[in-house]
Amino acid sequence: MKRDPVHVQLLQRDVKISSEIFEKLLQKYKNLGLVYVRDCFVEASREQRLALAVRALELGADVEDVCRFLDWDEFEQVAVLAFKANGYAVKKNFRFKAAGRRWEIDVVGLKEPLIVCADCKHWNRGWRKAATAKAVDAQIQRAEAFAGSIEKHVRQMPRIIEWQEILVVPIVISLMPAPFKFYRNVPVVPILQLQDFLDYMPAYVHEMKTFRGKFSNRRLSL
């Protein structure tokens, strides 16, 4: 969702600090590329809003307060943009049936031979070791179900029928760094590091948890 620019005077009034301190902070965040200031109005892109949220959490802001000002769609859309910037075709909120149940994957990135299945986890107070492990375990199940039903996805992803190899890679994306960088060989990637991670991932993918997608018949009708 697009956010309307906020007038500098209104912003200063709401943050309740002196004009001198406010001007210094605003200039600092502008120099850091965290906000735009145009004609006395302050605005921020999705990426900047995420960076500001992370900055606030690093400075000790309350997690729930920060996340109330962050749209869930912004989080997922920044992930989509990171995939596209690395040459991936993207499917968002991908739903499918397999193993007698319904599944949904937040973001699916396709770039031969990789199909990256990403679960976008919003930061919350329960994001600790047990919660991280639970999120990874659930994403492994989704990726395995996806890989095992790959023939059913050809109509939605027709290009994969031409691939010589298909590696389905589960990952979890978080707002803040999680207790583990990897759990069960599944990467847990902070959202602001996702683009760099995707850039280097092909060189290390065989060290990660993957599932092979196979077609029983390469001449499947589309």
N, C-alpha and C positions, 0 to 999 in steps of 0.2 A: 504494500500500500504506500502510495506517495505521500510524504509529509509536507505540509505547507511550511514555507520559511517563517521564522519568528523574528519579530523586530527586536533589535538589540535592547531597547529600553524595557520591553516586556520581559525579556530573558533576565536582565539584571534585576528587575523587581522580584522575579520569582526565586532567584538563587539567594537573595538577601545578603549580599556582601557589598562592600564599598565599591564605588565606581572605579577607583584606582586599581584595586585588586582584580576586579572583574575585567577591566581592559587588558591587564597583563595576562590573565588566564586565557582570555579570548584570543589574544595575539599568539600566545604559546600554542594553543590547539590549532590555530590557523597555520602556523609555521610547521607543525607536525603533520599537517594534512588531514586532520581529524574533522574539520568543519570548513565550509565555504562561508565567506562574508561578502555580500554584495549589496551595495546601496542601503546600508544600515540593517540588512536582514541576514539572519544566520540560518543556514540549512545544511543538511547532511545526507549523503547517499546511504544506500543499504550497507555498503561496506564500511563507511565511516561510522554509522550507528553501531555496528557490531564492534568495531575497534573502540569506540567510546564506552560501550558496555564492558568490554574486557578491561579497559583502563580503570573504570570505576570499581570493578571487582578487585583488581590488583591493589587499589588504594584503600580497600576495606569497606566498600559500600555493601549494604545488605543485598544478598543475592536475590531474594524475592522482590524487593523494590526495583532492582535493576531490570529483572525479567518482565515485570509488569509494563515497562516502557518499550519492550522489544517484541515486535510482532513475530509469531512463529514463521509466517511466510517469508519474512526477511531472512531468517536463518537459512531456510531451505533454498531460497533464491540465490543467496551468495554461494552456496554449495554448487548450484546449477551453473552459475557463471564461472566458477573455478574449473569445473569439468569442461565447459565449452572453450575456455581459454587454453586448455591443453589438448584441444582437438577431439574431444569426445562428443558423440551424439548423446542426447540425454532424454530419458523418460522419467517424468516426475510422478510420484504417488502411483507406482505401477502395481496393479492388482492382478492376481492370478489364482487359479485353483490347482492344488496338487495334494497328493496323499490324503484325499478326503476332506480337505478343509480349504478355507480362503486365506490368502496371504496378501500382504502389502509391503512394498519396499519404497522408502521415501524417495530415493534418487537412484536411478540405474544409468551408469555411464558406459557407452560402447565405443571401443577403439581396438580394432583387431590386434591381438587375439583376446583382448580383455573385456569382460563384462563386470564392472565394479558395482556391487550392490551396497549402497550406503544407507545407514540408519542415522538420522540426524537427531541427536539427543540434546534437548535443552538443558542447560545447567540448573540444578536444584540442590537443596540441602542434602538430599540423599545420595548425591553423586560421589560415593566412596568406593572402596575396593569391591564390596559385595555387589553394589549396584552396577559397577562397571563390568564385573564378571557376568552378571545376569544379562546385561544388554548385549554383550558379545555372544553369549550362548544362544540367545534368541536370534541374533543376526546370522550365526552359523546355520541354524535351522532353516531360516528363510533362504539363504544362498544355496544350501543343499537341495531344498525343495525346488527352487528355480532351476538349478542345473539338471535335476532329474526329470524335469518336465519341459526341457528346452524346445522340443518339437512343437509344443502348444503355443510358443511365443513367436513363431516365424511370421505370422501375419502382421504382428505389431513391430517386429524387428526383422524385416525381410533380408537385410544385408548379411545377417549372420549365416545364412544357408551357404554362402560362398566362402566362408572362412575355413582355412585348413585346420585350425585349432581354436578351441574355445576354452578359456580359463575364467571361471566365475570366482570373483574375489570379494569376500565380505569385509566391510570396514565399518567402523562406528565413528561418527563425527560429533565432536563436543564443542561447546562454547569456550570452555576453559580447559587447560590441560588436566587430564584424568590421572588417577593414581598409577595407571599402567600406560606405557606407550604401546605395548603389545600384550595381549592376553590370548593364550592358545594360538599364537602366531597370527592373530588378527590385530591389525593396527587400530589404535584409538587416536584420532587425529584432531587437534584443535582447529576450528574452522578457519582461523586466520593463517594457518600453516598448510591448508589443504592444497592450494595451487602448487606450492613447492613440492609437497609430498607426491602429488600426481606426476610432476615432472620427473622425479627420480624413481618412482615406483617400478617402471618396467625393468630396471636393472636388478631389482631385488625381489620381484614377484615370486620367484620360485622358492624363496625362503618363507613365504607367507602361506597361510591357509588358503587353499584353492580347491575348486571342484571342476572336473572336466565335463563340459557339455558335449553330448554326442547325438548324432542323428542316425537313426536306423536306416534311413533312406535319403540320400543326398538329392534325390529328384522329387522332393516333396512339392506338391502343388501349392502355389501361393494364391 
